[in-house]
Amino acid sequence: MSKRSSVSRRRVLAAAMVAPAIVVAAKGPANTATAGGKVAIITGASRGIGAATALRLARDGFAVAVNYRGGAAGAESVVREIRAAGGRGLAVQADVTSAAAVSRMFDVSEKEFGGVDVVVSNAGVMHLAPIRDMSDADFERVMAVNLKGSFFVLREAARRVREHGRIIALSSSITQLRSPTYGPYAATKAAQEILVNVLAKELAGRMISVNAVAPGVTNTPLFTDGKTPQQIAGFADRTPHQRLGEPADIADVIALLCSADGEWINGQTVFANGGLI
């Protein structure tokens, strides 16, 4: 064996010894000291993406205010899971369509945890119908929760989030797909992308990063309710990974934006859809 072959073989063996250690570390628990005592408020966090985000940020060391409107049992379940893992959680009832209720939600969170560093505006509703057939009541409900409610949350976040904080609004990949029956819903989600881009500029000097996350087809009741298994499978087949996204997939993206590594992403819309578009 030549000297060069011997050196090459030693390098390969050394790499083989290091690689398993890297894999194990990647599968280990999140570093609960990462957030350094920071506080997150997540709206609409009693189930779905909101609940997954609350659990993920708690794993990363955040104290988490789990907001809900009517899903008290779900919110309390999320809080119990956070506390069982050694984290700090609090269920906070508030209807985001009320500016006063949103303000009280921030008051309660600040009183309990001492401040606010991250706000995730996730609460939303969906009513699907052709534009010509959508009722006034359904249109007004979508606008009230998804647009007005998000505005109230973002406005309060702009006033209260501490320096080096994060503000994140949930958009949707439907803003690019623009499928029939999704008109008003897609419009409210496109508005999130404009709001975060403008707000990022308005908060200049405070080192607060403001972004939108746009999930694709995700396995939550908001997406699956009212669809047949065949329709759901058809959506899954449209992604290169040939599956629906899971709430944890979106929570991982939000967690990245909330980490120290996410500070330089600002004023952007991050599409988290598995390659759907």
SULTAGI-V643641 format. One record per pair of residues at least 6 apart in sequence whose ideal C-beta (glycine too) atoms are under 6 Angstrom apart, sorted by sequence separation. I is the first residue (numbers start at 1). J is the second residue. If there is no record, write none. Layout:
i=I j=J
i=I j=J
//
This chain:
i=44 j=50
i=45 j=51
i=58 j=64
i=83 j=89
i=95 j=101
i=96 j=102
i=256 j=262
i=57 j=64
i=68 j=75
i=82 j=89
i=94 j=101
i=109 j=116
i=236 j=243
i=42 j=50
i=174 j=182
i=224 j=232
i=236 j=244
i=45 j=54
i=66 j=75
i=54 j=64
i=79 j=89
i=157 j=167
i=200 j=210
i=42 j=53
i=94 j=105
i=127 j=138
i=175 j=186
i=199 j=210
i=42 j=54
i=54 j=66
i=66 j=78
i=79 j=91
i=174 j=186
i=66 j=79
i=92 j=105
i=175 j=189
i=196 j=210
i=76 j=91
i=127 j=142
i=175 j=190
i=196 j=211
i=75 j=91
i=92 j=108
i=196 j=212
i=40 j=57
i=172 j=189
i=171 j=189
i=217 j=235
i=150 j=169
i=193 j=212
i=253 j=272
i=125 j=145
i=192 j=212
i=45 j=66
i=171 j=192
i=40 j=62
i=45 j=67
i=46 j=68
i=90 j=112
i=124 j=146
i=171 j=193
i=250 j=272
i=66 j=89
i=169 j=192
i=38 j=62
i=39 j=63
i=40 j=64
i=41 j=65
i=43 j=67
i=54 j=78
i=58 j=82
i=35 j=60
i=46 j=71
i=63 j=88
i=64 j=89
i=65 j=90
i=66 j=91
i=67 j=92
i=219 j=244
i=34 j=60
i=35 j=61
i=69 j=95
i=123 j=149
i=34 j=61
i=35 j=62
i=47 j=74
i=51 j=78
i=65 j=92
i=67 j=94
i=96 j=123
i=169 j=196
i=217 j=244
i=218 j=245
i=219 j=246
i=33 j=61
i=46 j=74
i=30 j=59
i=32 j=61
i=46 j=75
i=58 j=87
i=121 j=150
i=216 j=245
i=245 j=274
i=30 j=60
i=121 j=153
i=121 j=154
i=241 j=274
i=215 j=250
i=239 j=274
i=240 j=275
i=239 j=275
i=239 j=276
i=119 j=157
i=238 j=276
i=213 j=253
i=147 j=188
i=154 j=195
i=171 j=212
i=173 j=214
i=213 j=254
i=142 j=184
i=146 j=188
i=172 j=214
i=142 j=185
i=163 j=206
i=164 j=207
i=165 j=208
i=166 j=209
i=167 j=210
i=168 j=211
i=169 j=212
i=170 j=213
i=171 j=214
i=173 j=216
i=65 j=109
i=116 j=160
i=147 j=191
i=163 j=207
i=116 j=161
i=117 j=162
i=139 j=184
i=211 j=257
i=97 j=144
i=115 j=162
i=161 j=208
i=97 j=145
i=117 j=165
i=118 j=166
i=119 j=167
i=120 j=168
i=121 j=169
i=122 j=170
i=63 j=113
i=102 j=152
i=106 j=156
i=97 j=148
i=102 j=153
i=130 j=181
i=97 j=149
i=129 j=181
i=131 j=183
i=43 j=96
i=96 j=149
i=99 j=152
i=128 j=181
i=102 j=156
i=106 j=160
i=209 j=263
i=211 j=265
i=214 j=269
i=96 j=153
i=209 j=266
i=211 j=268
i=212 j=269
i=213 j=270
i=214 j=271
i=215 j=272
i=216 j=273
i=216 j=274
i=126 j=185
i=213 j=272
i=216 j=276
i=200 j=266
i=53 j=120
i=200 j=267
i=41 j=109
i=197 j=267
i=50 j=122
i=39 j=113
i=41 j=116
i=39 j=115
i=193 j=269
i=39 j=116
i=39 j=117
i=40 j=118
i=41 j=119
i=42 j=120
i=43 j=121
i=44 j=122
i=38 j=117
i=43 j=122
i=44 j=123
i=42 j=122
i=43 j=123
i=168 j=254
i=168 j=257
i=166 j=258
i=126 j=222
i=171 j=269
i=173 j=271
i=173 j=273
i=176 j=277
i=173 j=276
i=173 j=277
i=43 j=153
i=118 j=258
i=48 j=220
i=52 j=247
i=56 j=251
i=60 j=255
i=52 j=248
i=49 j=247
i=53 j=251
i=48 j=247
i=52 j=251
i=56 j=255
i=49 j=250
i=53 j=254
//
